[in-house]
Amino acid sequence: SVHSPRLLEQENNKMKFNASVSSSRRRNRARHFSAPSSQRRKLMAAPLSKDLRKELGCGRISMPIRKNDEVTVVRGFFKDREGKVTQVYRKKFVIHVERATREKPNGATINVGIHPSNVVINKLHMDKDRKALIQRKTKAEKDSKGKFTDADVANDVE
């Protein structure tokens, strides 16, 4: 029987892990920009600074950004500016940082929106939920190191 090359390709090597998740750029963009606030929280995450990672004893993790976090801008016009997050504007996918402002022609100062991927978090505004999140992330990180013990190897042989 004559198969089209595309069908053969789909049979031979599995392209995706989950068939219900689209790899279409159009659909991914549509879902990104119409995401509810609860999902935008996770989309608007920023990495932790090296000092903060050392202090918390965790690896390279990112945290959903929150009001009163202290951040440093690492990309764009306001690069190397440090400041406190004054607002997390989920509707526009931006955050407002204390010292990242612009003056309008009429003299009014306005906050400039910065995407969370362009900042690093220097100091976290801690609460019980955040502490639990950090513990969960560091625990998952330590568990997934991939190290086998002798007991694990002995169990696999049986």
Disulfide bonds with the S-S distance in Angstrom:
none
